[in-house]
Amino acid sequence: RPLSAGEPLRAADLRARQWFAAGDTVRISAVGAGWRIHGEGQALNPGLEGLTVRVRTESGRVVSGLAAGERTVERPL
């Protein structure tokens, strides 16, 4: 909707940033205390900033993580 100068934004006026689409190849980062491991997989749903996304790894396993950046999924361990 059009906004006038000084008009407050409502939550409904905002959309989450989409970092990648379903089917895109993404980098998976498993993160622990003092270490990080990387791999690749295929996104099974769109990666909206800060939301959980499912990814199929190269071995066929499906894992979940947070959409954290451009074609990047973080999986805290």
Distance bins in CASP14 RR format, pairs under 12 A and 6 or more apart:
PFRMAT RR
TARGET T0000
AUTHOR 0000-0000-0000
RMODE 2
METHOD distances of the structure
MODEL  1
1 7 0 0 0 0 1 0 0 0 0 0 0
1 9 0 0 0 0 0 1 0 0 0 0 0
1 10 0 0 0 0 1 0 0 0 0 0 0
1 12 0 0 0 0 1 0 0 0 0 0 0
1 13 1 0 0 1 0 0 0 0 0 0 0
1 14 0 0 0 0 0 1 0 0 0 0 0
2 13 0 0 0 0 0 1 0 0 0 0 0
3 9 1 0 0 1 0 0 0 0 0 0 0
3 10 0 0 0 0 1 0 0 0 0 0 0
3 13 1 0 0 1 0 0 0 0 0 0 0
3 14 0 0 0 0 0 1 0 0 0 0 0
7 13 0 0 0 0 1 0 0 0 0 0 0
8 14 0 0 0 0 0 1 0 0 0 0 0
9 15 0 0 0 0 0 1 0 0 0 0 0
14 48 0 0 0 0 0 1 0 0 0 0 0
14 49 0 0 0 0 0 1 0 0 0 0 0
15 46 0 0 0 0 0 1 0 0 0 0 0
15 48 0 0 0 0 1 0 0 0 0 0 0
15 49 0 0 0 0 1 0 0 0 0 0 0
15 51 0 0 0 0 0 1 0 0 0 0 0
16 46 0 0 0 0 1 0 0 0 0 0 0
16 47 0 0 0 0 1 0 0 0 0 0 0
16 48 1 0 1 0 0 0 0 0 0 0 0
16 49 1 0 1 0 0 0 0 0 0 0 0
16 50 1 0 0 1 0 0 0 0 0 0 0
16 51 1 0 0 1 0 0 0 0 0 0 0
16 53 0 0 0 0 0 1 0 0 0 0 0
16 67 0 0 0 0 1 0 0 0 0 0 0
16 69 0 0 0 0 0 1 0 0 0 0 0
17 46 0 0 0 0 0 1 0 0 0 0 0
17 47 0 0 0 0 1 0 0 0 0 0 0
17 48 1 0 0 1 0 0 0 0 0 0 0
17 49 1 0 1 0 0 0 0 0 0 0 0
17 50 0 0 0 0 1 0 0 0 0 0 0
17 51 0 0 0 0 0 1 0 0 0 0 0
17 67 0 0 0 0 1 0 0 0 0 0 0
17 68 0 0 0 0 0 1 0 0 0 0 0
17 69 0 0 0 0 1 0 0 0 0 0 0
17 70 0 0 0 0 1 0 0 0 0 0 0
18 24 0 0 0 0 0 1 0 0 0 0 0
18 43 0 0 0 0 0 1 0 0 0 0 0
18 45 0 0 0 0 0 1 0 0 0 0 0
18 46 1 0 1 0 0 0 0 0 0 0 0
18 47 1 0 1 0 0 0 0 0 0 0 0
18 48 1 0 1 0 0 0 0 0 0 0 0
18 49 1 0 0 1 0 0 0 0 0 0 0
18 50 0 0 0 0 0 1 0 0 0 0 0
18 51 0 0 0 0 1 0 0 0 0 0 0
18 53 0 0 0 0 0 1 0 0 0 0 0
18 67 0 0 0 0 1 0 0 0 0 0 0
18 69 0 0 0 0 0 1 0 0 0 0 0
18 70 0 0 0 0 0 1 0 0 0 0 0
18 71 0 0 0 0 0 1 0 0 0 0 0
19 26 0 0 0 0 1 0 0 0 0 0 0
19 27 0 0 0 0 0 1 0 0 0 0 0
19 43 0 0 0 0 1 0 0 0 0 0 0
19 45 0 0 0 0 0 1 0 0 0 0 0
19 46 0 0 0 0 1 0 0 0 0 0 0
19 47 1 0 1 0 0 0 0 0 0 0 0
19 48 1 0 0 1 0 0 0 0 0 0 0
19 49 1 0 0 1 0 0 0 0 0 0 0
19 50 0 0 0 0 1 0 0 0 0 0 0
19 51 0 0 0 0 1 0 0 0 0 0 0
19 53 0 0 0 0 1 0 0 0 0 0 0
19 66 0 0 0 0 0 1 0 0 0 0 0
19 67 1 0 1 0 0 0 0 0 0 0 0
19 68 1 0 0 1 0 0 0 0 0 0 0
19 69 1 0 1 0 0 0 0 0 0 0 0
19 70 1 0 1 0 0 0 0 0 0 0 0
19 71 1 0 0 1 0 0 0 0 0 0 0
19 72 1 0 0 1 0 0 0 0 0 0 0
19 73 0 0 0 0 1 0 0 0 0 0 0
19 74 0 0 0 0 0 1 0 0 0 0 0
20 26 1 0 1 0 0 0 0 0 0 0 0
20 27 0 0 0 0 1 0 0 0 0 0 0
20 28 0 0 0 0 0 1 0 0 0 0 0
20 41 0 0 0 0 0 1 0 0 0 0 0
20 42 0 0 0 0 0 1 0 0 0 0 0
20 43 1 0 1 0 0 0 0 0 0 0 0
20 44 0 0 0 0 0 1 0 0 0 0 0
20 45 0 0 0 0 1 0 0 0 0 0 0
20 46 1 0 0 1 0 0 0 0 0 0 0
20 47 1 0 1 0 0 0 0 0 0 0 0
20 48 0 0 0 0 1 0 0 0 0 0 0
20 49 0 0 0 0 0 1 0 0 0 0 0
20 51 0 0 0 0 0 1 0 0 0 0 0
20 53 0 0 0 0 1 0 0 0 0 0 0
20 55 0 0 0 0 0 1 0 0 0 0 0
20 67 1 0 0 1 0 0 0 0 0 0 0
20 68 0 0 0 0 0 1 0 0 0 0 0
20 69 0 0 0 0 1 0 0 0 0 0 0
20 70 1 0 0 1 0 0 0 0 0 0 0
20 71 1 0 1 0 0 0 0 0 0 0 0
20 72 0 0 0 0 1 0 0 0 0 0 0
20 73 0 0 0 0 1 0 0 0 0 0 0
21 42 0 0 0 0 0 1 0 0 0 0 0
21 43 1 0 0 1 0 0 0 0 0 0 0
21 44 0 0 0 0 0 1 0 0 0 0 0
21 45 0 0 0 0 1 0 0 0 0 0 0
21 46 1 0 1 0 0 0 0 0 0 0 0
21 47 1 0 0 1 0 0 0 0 0 0 0
21 48 0 0 0 0 0 1 0 0 0 0 0
21 53 0 0 0 0 0 1 0 0 0 0 0
21 67 0 0 0 0 0 1 0 0 0 0 0
21 70 0 0 0 0 0 1 0 0 0 0 0
21 71 0 0 0 0 1 0 0 0 0 0 0
22 42 0 0 0 0 1 0 0 0 0 0 0
22 43 1 0 1 0 0 0 0 0 0 0 0
22 44 1 0 0 1 0 0 0 0 0 0 0
22 45 1 0 1 0 0 0 0 0 0 0 0
22 46 1 0 1 0 0 0 0 0 0 0 0
22 47 0 0 0 0 1 0 0 0 0 0 0
22 48 0 0 0 0 0 1 0 0 0 0 0
22 53 0 0 0 0 1 0 0 0 0 0 0
22 54 0 0 0 0 1 0 0 0 0 0 0
22 55 0 0 0 0 0 1 0 0 0 0 0
22 56 0 0 0 0 0 1 0 0 0 0 0
22 67 0 0 0 0 0 1 0 0 0 0 0
23 41 0 0 0 0 1 0 0 0 0 0 0
23 42 1 0 1 0 0 0 0 0 0 0 0
23 43 1 0 1 0 0 0 0 0 0 0 0
23 44 1 0 0 1 0 0 0 0 0 0 0
23 45 0 0 0 0 1 0 0 0 0 0 0
23 46 0 0 0 0 1 0 0 0 0 0 0
23 47 0 0 0 0 0 1 0 0 0 0 0
23 53 0 0 0 0 0 1 0 0 0 0 0
23 54 0 0 0 0 0 1 0 0 0 0 0
23 55 0 0 0 0 1 0 0 0 0 0 0
23 56 0 0 0 0 1 0 0 0 0 0 0
23 71 0 0 0 0 0 1 0 0 0 0 0
24 40 0 0 0 0 0 1 0 0 0 0 0
24 41 0 0 0 0 1 0 0 0 0 0 0
24 42 1 0 0 1 0 0 0 0 0 0 0
24 43 1 0 1 0 0 0 0 0 0 0 0
24 44 0 0 0 0 0 1 0 0 0 0 0
24 45 0 0 0 0 0 1 0 0 0 0 0
24 46 0 0 0 0 1 0 0 0 0 0 0
24 47 0 0 0 0 1 0 0 0 0 0 0
24 53 0 0 0 0 0 1 0 0 0 0 0
24 55 0 0 0 0 1 0 0 0 0 0 0
24 56 0 0 0 0 0 1 0 0 0 0 0
24 67 0 0 0 0 0 1 0 0 0 0 0
24 69 0 0 0 0 0 1 0 0 0 0 0
24 70 0 0 0 0 0 1 0 0 0 0 0
24 71 1 0 0 1 0 0 0 0 0 0 0
24 72 0 0 0 0 0 1 0 0 0 0 0
24 73 0 0 0 0 0 1 0 0 0 0 0
25 39 0 0 0 0 0 1 0 0 0 0 0
25 40 1 0 1 0 0 0 0 0 0 0 0
25 41 1 0 0 1 0 0 0 0 0 0 0
25 42 1 0 0 1 0 0 0 0 0 0 0
25 43 1 0 0 1 0 0 0 0 0 0 0
25 55 0 0 0 0 1 0 0 0 0 0 0
25 56 0 0 0 0 0 1 0 0 0 0 0
25 57 0 0 0 0 0 1 0 0 0 0 0
25 58 0 0 0 0 0 1 0 0 0 0 0
25 70 0 0 0 0 0 1 0 0 0 0 0
25 71 1 0 0 1 0 0 0 0 0 0 0
25 72 0 0 0 0 0 1 0 0 0 0 0
25 73 0 0 0 0 0 1 0 0 0 0 0
26 38 0 0 0 0 0 1 0 0 0 0 0
26 39 0 0 0 0 1 0 0 0 0 0 0
26 40 1 0 0 1 0 0 0 0 0 0 0
26 41 1 0 1 0 0 0 0 0 0 0 0
26 42 1 0 0 1 0 0 0 0 0 0 0
26 43 1 0 1 0 0 0 0 0 0 0 0
26 44 0 0 0 0 0 1 0 0 0 0 0
26 45 0 0 0 0 0 1 0 0 0 0 0
26 46 0 0 0 0 0 1 0 0 0 0 0
26 47 0 0 0 0 1 0 0 0 0 0 0
26 53 1 0 0 1 0 0 0 0 0 0 0
26 54 0 0 0 0 0 1 0 0 0 0 0
26 55 1 0 1 0 0 0 0 0 0 0 0
26 56 0 0 0 0 0 1 0 0 0 0 0
26 57 0 0 0 0 0 1 0 0 0 0 0
26 58 0 0 0 0 0 1 0 0 0 0 0
26 63 0 0 0 0 0 1 0 0 0 0 0
26 65 0 0 0 0 0 1 0 0 0 0 0
26 66 0 0 0 0 0 1 0 0 0 0 0
26 67 0 0 0 0 1 0 0 0 0 0 0
26 68 0 0 0 0 1 0 0 0 0 0 0
26 69 0 0 0 0 1 0 0 0 0 0 0
26 70 0 0 0 0 1 0 0 0 0 0 0
26 71 1 0 1 0 0 0 0 0 0 0 0
26 72 1 0 0 1 0 0 0 0 0 0 0
26 73 1 0 1 0 0 0 0 0 0 0 0
26 74 0 0 0 0 0 1 0 0 0 0 0
26 75 0 0 0 0 0 1 0 0 0 0 0
27 36 0 0 0 0 0 1 0 0 0 0 0
27 37 0 0 0 0 0 1 0 0 0 0 0
27 38 1 0 1 0 0 0 0 0 0 0 0
27 39 1 0 0 1 0 0 0 0 0 0 0
27 40 1 0 1 0 0 0 0 0 0 0 0
27 41 0 0 0 0 1 0 0 0 0 0 0
27 42 0 0 0 0 0 1 0 0 0 0 0
27 43 0 0 0 0 0 1 0 0 0 0 0
27 55 0 0 0 0 1 0 0 0 0 0 0
27 57 0 0 0 0 0 1 0 0 0 0 0
27 58 0 0 0 0 0 1 0 0 0 0 0
27 65 0 0 0 0 0 1 0 0 0 0 0
27 67 0 0 0 0 0 1 0 0 0 0 0
27 68 0 0 0 0 1 0 0 0 0 0 0
27 69 0 0 0 0 1 0 0 0 0 0 0
27 70 0 0 0 0 1 0 0 0 0 0 0
27 71 1 0 0 1 0 0 0 0 0 0 0
27 72 1 0 1 0 0 0 0 0 0 0 0
27 73 1 0 0 1 0 0 0 0 0 0 0
27 74 0 0 0 0 1 0 0 0 0 0 0
27 75 0 0 0 0 0 1 0 0 0 0 0
28 36 0 0 0 0 0 1 0 0 0 0 0
28 37 0 0 0 0 1 0 0 0 0 0 0
28 38 1 0 0 1 0 0 0 0 0 0 0
28 39 1 0 1 0 0 0 0 0 0 0 0
28 40 1 0 0 1 0 0 0 0 0 0 0
28 41 1 0 0 1 0 0 0 0 0 0 0
28 42 0 0 0 0 0 1 0 0 0 0 0
28 43 0 0 0 0 1 0 0 0 0 0 0
28 53 0 0 0 0 1 0 0 0 0 0 0
28 54 0 0 0 0 0 1 0 0 0 0 0
28 55 1 0 1 0 0 0 0 0 0 0 0
28 56 0 0 0 0 0 1 0 0 0 0 0
28 57 1 0 0 1 0 0 0 0 0 0 0
28 58 0 0 0 0 1 0 0 0 0 0 0
28 59 0 0 0 0 0 1 0 0 0 0 0
28 61 0 0 0 0 0 1 0 0 0 0 0
28 62 0 0 0 0 0 1 0 0 0 0 0
28 63 1 0 0 1 0 0 0 0 0 0 0
28 64 0 0 0 0 0 1 0 0 0 0 0
28 65 1 0 0 1 0 0 0 0 0 0 0
28 66 0 0 0 0 0 1 0 0 0 0 0
28 67 0 0 0 0 0 1 0 0 0 0 0
28 68 0 0 0 0 0 1 0 0 0 0 0
28 71 0 0 0 0 0 1 0 0 0 0 0
28 72 0 0 0 0 1 0 0 0 0 0 0
28 73 1 0 1 0 0 0 0 0 0 0 0
28 74 0 0 0 0 1 0 0 0 0 0 0
28 75 1 0 0 1 0 0 0 0 0 0 0
28 76 0 0 0 0 0 1 0 0 0 0 0
28 77 0 0 0 0 0 1 0 0 0 0 0
29 35 0 0 0 0 0 1 0 0 0 0 0
29 36 1 0 1 0 0 0 0 0 0 0 0
29 37 1 0 0 1 0 0 0 0 0 0 0
29 38 1 0 1 0 0 0 0 0 0 0 0
29 39 1 0 0 1 0 0 0 0 0 0 0
29 40 0 0 0 0 0 1 0 0 0 0 0
29 41 0 0 0 0 0 1 0 0 0 0 0
29 55 0 0 0 0 0 1 0 0 0 0 0
29 63 0 0 0 0 0 1 0 0 0 0 0
29 65 0 0 0 0 1 0 0 0 0 0 0
29 66 0 0 0 0 1 0 0 0 0 0 0
29 67 0 0 0 0 0 1 0 0 0 0 0
29 68 1 0 0 1 0 0 0 0 0 0 0
29 69 0 0 0 0 0 1 0 0 0 0 0
29 71 0 0 0 0 0 1 0 0 0 0 0
29 72 1 0 0 1 0 0 0 0 0 0 0
29 73 1 0 0 1 0 0 0 0 0 0 0
29 74 1 0 1 0 0 0 0 0 0 0 0
29 75 1 0 0 1 0 0 0 0 0 0 0
29 76 0 0 0 0 1 0 0 0 0 0 0
29 77 0 0 0 0 0 1 0 0 0 0 0
30 36 1 0 0 1 0 0 0 0 0 0 0
30 37 1 0 1 0 0 0 0 0 0 0 0
30 38 1 0 0 1 0 0 0 0 0 0 0
30 39 0 0 0 0 1 0 0 0 0 0 0
30 55 0 0 0 0 0 1 0 0 0 0 0
30 57 0 0 0 0 0 1 0 0 0 0 0
30 63 0 0 0 0 1 0 0 0 0 0 0
30 64 0 0 0 0 0 1 0 0 0 0 0
30 65 0 0 0 0 1 0 0 0 0 0 0
30 66 0 0 0 0 0 1 0 0 0 0 0
30 73 0 0 0 0 1 0 0 0 0 0 0
30 74 0 0 0 0 1 0 0 0 0 0 0
30 75 1 0 1 0 0 0 0 0 0 0 0
30 76 0 0 0 0 1 0 0 0 0 0 0
30 77 1 0 1 0 0 0 0 0 0 0 0
31 37 0 0 0 0 1 0 0 0 0 0 0
31 38 0 0 0 0 0 1 0 0 0 0 0
31 65 0 0 0 0 0 1 0 0 0 0 0
31 66 0 0 0 0 0 1 0 0 0 0 0
31 68 0 0 0 0 1 0 0 0 0 0 0
31 72 0 0 0 0 0 1 0 0 0 0 0
31 73 0 0 0 0 0 1 0 0 0 0 0
31 74 1 0 1 0 0 0 0 0 0 0 0
31 75 1 0 0 1 0 0 0 0 0 0 0
31 76 1 0 1 0 0 0 0 0 0 0 0
31 77 1 0 0 1 0 0 0 0 0 0 0
32 74 0 0 0 0 0 1 0 0 0 0 0
32 75 0 0 0 0 1 0 0 0 0 0 0
32 76 1 0 0 1 0 0 0 0 0 0 0
32 77 1 0 1 0 0 0 0 0 0 0 0
33 76 0 0 0 0 0 1 0 0 0 0 0
33 77 0 0 0 0 1 0 0 0 0 0 0
34 76 0 0 0 0 0 1 0 0 0 0 0
34 77 0 0 0 0 0 1 0 0 0 0 0
35 76 0 0 0 0 0 1 0 0 0 0 0
35 77 0 0 0 0 1 0 0 0 0 0 0
36 68 0 0 0 0 0 1 0 0 0 0 0
36 72 0 0 0 0 0 1 0 0 0 0 0
36 74 0 0 0 0 1 0 0 0 0 0 0
36 75 0 0 0 0 0 1 0 0 0 0 0
36 76 0 0 0 0 0 1 0 0 0 0 0
36 77 0 0 0 0 1 0 0 0 0 0 0
37 57 0 0 0 0 0 1 0 0 0 0 0
37 74 0 0 0 0 0 1 0 0 0 0 0
37 75 0 0 0 0 1 0 0 0 0 0 0
37 77 0 0 0 0 1 0 0 0 0 0 0
38 57 0 0 0 0 0 1 0 0 0 0 0
38 58 0 0 0 0 0 1 0 0 0 0 0
38 72 0 0 0 0 1 0 0 0 0 0 0
38 73 0 0 0 0 0 1 0 0 0 0 0
38 74 0 0 0 0 0 1 0 0 0 0 0
38 75 0 0 0 0 0 1 0 0 0 0 0
39 55 0 0 0 0 1 0 0 0 0 0 0
39 57 1 0 0 1 0 0 0 0 0 0 0
39 58 1 0 0 1 0 0 0 0 0 0 0
39 59 0 0 0 0 0 1 0 0 0 0 0
39 61 0 0 0 0 0 1 0 0 0 0 0
39 63 0 0 0 0 0 1 0 0 0 0 0
39 71 0 0 0 0 0 1 0 0 0 0 0
39 72 0 0 0 0 0 1 0 0 0 0 0
39 73 0 0 0 0 1 0 0 0 0 0 0
39 74 0 0 0 0 0 1 0 0 0 0 0
39 75 0 0 0 0 0 1 0 0 0 0 0
40 55 0 0 0 0 1 0 0 0 0 0 0
40 56 0 0 0 0 0 1 0 0 0 0 0
40 57 1 0 0 1 0 0 0 0 0 0 0
40 58 1 0 0 1 0 0 0 0 0 0 0
40 59 0 0 0 0 0 1 0 0 0 0 0
40 60 0 0 0 0 0 1 0 0 0 0 0
40 63 0 0 0 0 0 1 0 0 0 0 0
40 71 0 0 0 0 1 0 0 0 0 0 0
40 72 0 0 0 0 0 1 0 0 0 0 0
40 73 0 0 0 0 1 0 0 0 0 0 0
41 53 0 0 0 0 0 1 0 0 0 0 0
41 54 0 0 0 0 0 1 0 0 0 0 0
41 55 1 0 1 0 0 0 0 0 0 0 0
41 56 1 0 0 1 0 0 0 0 0 0 0
41 57 1 0 1 0 0 0 0 0 0 0 0
41 58 1 0 0 1 0 0 0 0 0 0 0
41 59 0 0 0 0 1 0 0 0 0 0 0
41 60 0 0 0 0 1 0 0 0 0 0 0
41 61 0 0 0 0 1 0 0 0 0 0 0
41 62 0 0 0 0 1 0 0 0 0 0 0
41 63 0 0 0 0 1 0 0 0 0 0 0
41 65 0 0 0 0 0 1 0 0 0 0 0
41 71 0 0 0 0 1 0 0 0 0 0 0
41 72 0 0 0 0 0 1 0 0 0 0 0
41 73 0 0 0 0 1 0 0 0 0 0 0
41 75 0 0 0 0 0 1 0 0 0 0 0
42 53 0 0 0 0 0 1 0 0 0 0 0
42 54 0 0 0 0 1 0 0 0 0 0 0
42 55 1 0 0 1 0 0 0 0 0 0 0
42 56 1 0 1 0 0 0 0 0 0 0 0
42 57 0 0 0 0 1 0 0 0 0 0 0
42 58 0 0 0 0 1 0 0 0 0 0 0
42 59 0 0 0 0 0 1 0 0 0 0 0
42 60 0 0 0 0 1 0 0 0 0 0 0
42 61 0 0 0 0 0 1 0 0 0 0 0
42 62 0 0 0 0 1 0 0 0 0 0 0
42 63 0 0 0 0 0 1 0 0 0 0 0
42 71 0 0 0 0 0 1 0 0 0 0 0
42 73 0 0 0 0 0 1 0 0 0 0 0
43 51 0 0 0 0 0 1 0 0 0 0 0
43 52 0 0 0 0 0 1 0 0 0 0 0
43 53 1 0 0 1 0 0 0 0 0 0 0
43 54 1 0 0 1 0 0 0 0 0 0 0
43 55 1 0 1 0 0 0 0 0 0 0 0
43 56 0 0 0 0 1 0 0 0 0 0 0
43 57 0 0 0 0 0 1 0 0 0 0 0
43 62 0 0 0 0 0 1 0 0 0 0 0
43 63 0 0 0 0 0 1 0 0 0 0 0
43 64 0 0 0 0 0 1 0 0 0 0 0
43 65 0 0 0 0 0 1 0 0 0 0 0
43 67 0 0 0 0 1 0 0 0 0 0 0
43 69 0 0 0 0 0 1 0 0 0 0 0
43 71 0 0 0 0 1 0 0 0 0 0 0
43 72 0 0 0 0 0 1 0 0 0 0 0
43 73 1 0 0 1 0 0 0 0 0 0 0
44 52 0 0 0 0 0 1 0 0 0 0 0
44 53 1 0 0 1 0 0 0 0 0 0 0
44 54 1 0 1 0 0 0 0 0 0 0 0
44 55 1 0 0 1 0 0 0 0 0 0 0
44 56 1 0 0 1 0 0 0 0 0 0 0
44 57 0 0 0 0 0 1 0 0 0 0 0
44 60 0 0 0 0 0 1 0 0 0 0 0
44 61 0 0 0 0 0 1 0 0 0 0 0
44 62 1 0 0 1 0 0 0 0 0 0 0
44 63 0 0 0 0 1 0 0 0 0 0 0
44 64 0 0 0 0 1 0 0 0 0 0 0
44 65 0 0 0 0 0 1 0 0 0 0 0
44 73 0 0 0 0 0 1 0 0 0 0 0
45 51 0 0 0 0 1 0 0 0 0 0 0
45 52 0 0 0 0 1 0 0 0 0 0 0
45 53 1 0 1 0 0 0 0 0 0 0 0
45 54 1 0 1 0 0 0 0 0 0 0 0
45 55 0 0 0 0 1 0 0 0 0 0 0
45 56 0 0 0 0 0 1 0 0 0 0 0
45 62 0 0 0 0 0 1 0 0 0 0 0
45 64 0 0 0 0 0 1 0 0 0 0 0
45 65 0 0 0 0 0 1 0 0 0 0 0
45 67 0 0 0 0 1 0 0 0 0 0 0
45 73 0 0 0 0 0 1 0 0 0 0 0
46 52 0 0 0 0 0 1 0 0 0 0 0
46 53 1 0 0 1 0 0 0 0 0 0 0
46 54 0 0 0 0 0 1 0 0 0 0 0
46 55 0 0 0 0 0 1 0 0 0 0 0
46 67 0 0 0 0 1 0 0 0 0 0 0
46 71 0 0 0 0 0 1 0 0 0 0 0
46 73 0 0 0 0 0 1 0 0 0 0 0
47 53 1 0 1 0 0 0 0 0 0 0 0
47 54 0 0 0 0 1 0 0 0 0 0 0
47 55 0 0 0 0 1 0 0 0 0 0 0
47 64 0 0 0 0 0 1 0 0 0 0 0
47 65 0 0 0 0 1 0 0 0 0 0 0
47 66 0 0 0 0 1 0 0 0 0 0 0
47 67 1 1 0 0 0 0 0 0 0 0 0
47 68 0 0 0 0 1 0 0 0 0 0 0
47 69 0 0 0 0 1 0 0 0 0 0 0
47 70 0 0 0 0 0 1 0 0 0 0 0
47 71 0 0 0 0 1 0 0 0 0 0 0
47 72 0 0 0 0 1 0 0 0 0 0 0
47 73 1 0 0 1 0 0 0 0 0 0 0
47 74 0 0 0 0 0 1 0 0 0 0 0
48 66 0 0 0 0 0 1 0 0 0 0 0
48 67 1 0 1 0 0 0 0 0 0 0 0
48 68 0 0 0 0 0 1 0 0 0 0 0
48 69 0 0 0 0 0 1 0 0 0 0 0
48 73 0 0 0 0 0 1 0 0 0 0 0
49 66 0 0 0 0 1 0 0 0 0 0 0
49 67 1 0 1 0 0 0 0 0 0 0 0
49 68 0 0 0 0 1 0 0 0 0 0 0
49 69 1 0 0 1 0 0 0 0 0 0 0
49 70 0 0 0 0 0 1 0 0 0 0 0
49 72 0 0 0 0 0 1 0 0 0 0 0
49 73 0 0 0 0 0 1 0 0 0 0 0
49 74 0 0 0 0 0 1 0 0 0 0 0
50 65 0 0 0 0 1 0 0 0 0 0 0
50 66 1 0 1 0 0 0 0 0 0 0 0
50 67 1 0 1 0 0 0 0 0 0 0 0
50 68 1 0 0 1 0 0 0 0 0 0 0
50 69 0 0 0 0 1 0 0 0 0 0 0
50 72 0 0 0 0 0 1 0 0 0 0 0
50 73 0 0 0 0 0 1 0 0 0 0 0
50 74 0 0 0 0 1 0 0 0 0 0 0
51 64 0 0 0 0 0 1 0 0 0 0 0
51 65 0 0 0 0 1 0 0 0 0 0 0
51 66 1 0 0 1 0 0 0 0 0 0 0
51 67 1 0 1 0 0 0 0 0 0 0 0
51 68 0 0 0 0 0 1 0 0 0 0 0
51 69 0 0 0 0 0 1 0 0 0 0 0
51 73 0 0 0 0 0 1 0 0 0 0 0
51 74 0 0 0 0 0 1 0 0 0 0 0
52 63 0 0 0 0 0 1 0 0 0 0 0
52 64 1 0 1 0 0 0 0 0 0 0 0
52 65 1 0 1 0 0 0 0 0 0 0 0
52 66 1 0 0 1 0 0 0 0 0 0 0
52 67 1 0 0 1 0 0 0 0 0 0 0
52 68 0 0 0 0 0 1 0 0 0 0 0
52 73 0 0 0 0 1 0 0 0 0 0 0
52 74 0 0 0 0 0 1 0 0 0 0 0
52 75 0 0 0 0 0 1 0 0 0 0 0
52 76 0 0 0 0 0 1 0 0 0 0 0
53 62 0 0 0 0 0 1 0 0 0 0 0
53 63 0 0 0 0 1 0 0 0 0 0 0
53 64 1 0 0 1 0 0 0 0 0 0 0
53 65 1 0 1 0 0 0 0 0 0 0 0
53 66 1 0 0 1 0 0 0 0 0 0 0
53 67 1 0 1 0 0 0 0 0 0 0 0
53 68 0 0 0 0 1 0 0 0 0 0 0
53 69 0 0 0 0 0 1 0 0 0 0 0
53 71 0 0 0 0 0 1 0 0 0 0 0
53 72 0 0 0 0 0 1 0 0 0 0 0
53 73 1 0 1 0 0 0 0 0 0 0 0
53 74 0 0 0 0 1 0 0 0 0 0 0
53 75 0 0 0 0 0 1 0 0 0 0 0
54 60 0 0 0 0 0 1 0 0 0 0 0
54 61 0 0 0 0 0 1 0 0 0 0 0
54 62 1 0 1 0 0 0 0 0 0 0 0
54 63 1 0 0 1 0 0 0 0 0 0 0
54 64 1 0 1 0 0 0 0 0 0 0 0
54 65 1 0 0 1 0 0 0 0 0 0 0
54 66 0 0 0 0 0 1 0 0 0 0 0
54 67 0 0 0 0 0 1 0 0 0 0 0
54 73 0 0 0 0 1 0 0 0 0 0 0
54 75 0 0 0 0 0 1 0 0 0 0 0
55 61 0 0 0 0 1 0 0 0 0 0 0
55 62 1 0 0 1 0 0 0 0 0 0 0
55 63 1 0 1 0 0 0 0 0 0 0 0
55 64 1 0 0 1 0 0 0 0 0 0 0
55 65 1 0 0 1 0 0 0 0 0 0 0
55 66 0 0 0 0 0 1 0 0 0 0 0
55 67 0 0 0 0 1 0 0 0 0 0 0
55 71 0 0 0 0 0 1 0 0 0 0 0
55 72 0 0 0 0 0 1 0 0 0 0 0
55 73 1 0 1 0 0 0 0 0 0 0 0
55 74 0 0 0 0 0 1 0 0 0 0 0
55 75 0 0 0 0 1 0 0 0 0 0 0
56 62 1 0 1 0 0 0 0 0 0 0 0
56 63 0 0 0 0 1 0 0 0 0 0 0
56 64 0 0 0 0 0 1 0 0 0 0 0
56 73 0 0 0 0 0 1 0 0 0 0 0
57 63 1 0 0 1 0 0 0 0 0 0 0
57 64 0 0 0 0 0 1 0 0 0 0 0
57 65 0 0 0 0 0 1 0 0 0 0 0
57 73 0 0 0 0 0 1 0 0 0 0 0
57 75 0 0 0 0 0 1 0 0 0 0 0
61 75 0 0 0 0 0 1 0 0 0 0 0
62 73 0 0 0 0 0 1 0 0 0 0 0
62 75 0 0 0 0 0 1 0 0 0 0 0
63 73 0 0 0 0 1 0 0 0 0 0 0
63 74 0 0 0 0 0 1 0 0 0 0 0
63 75 1 0 0 1 0 0 0 0 0 0 0
63 76 0 0 0 0 0 1 0 0 0 0 0
63 77 0 0 0 0 0 1 0 0 0 0 0
64 73 0 0 0 0 1 0 0 0 0 0 0
64 74 0 0 0 0 0 1 0 0 0 0 0
64 75 1 0 0 1 0 0 0 0 0 0 0
64 76 0 0 0 0 0 1 0 0 0 0 0
65 72 0 0 0 0 0 1 0 0 0 0 0
65 73 1 0 1 0 0 0 0 0 0 0 0
65 74 1 0 0 1 0 0 0 0 0 0 0
65 75 1 0 1 0 0 0 0 0 0 0 0
65 76 1 0 0 1 0 0 0 0 0 0 0
65 77 0 0 0 0 0 1 0 0 0 0 0
66 72 0 0 0 0 1 0 0 0 0 0 0
66 73 1 0 0 1 0 0 0 0 0 0 0
66 74 1 0 1 0 0 0 0 0 0 0 0
66 75 1 0 0 1 0 0 0 0 0 0 0
66 76 1 0 0 1 0 0 0 0 0 0 0
67 73 1 0 0 1 0 0 0 0 0 0 0
67 74 0 0 0 0 1 0 0 0 0 0 0
67 75 0 0 0 0 0 1 0 0 0 0 0
68 74 1 0 1 0 0 0 0 0 0 0 0
68 75 0 0 0 0 1 0 0 0 0 0 0
68 76 0 0 0 0 0 1 0 0 0 0 0
END
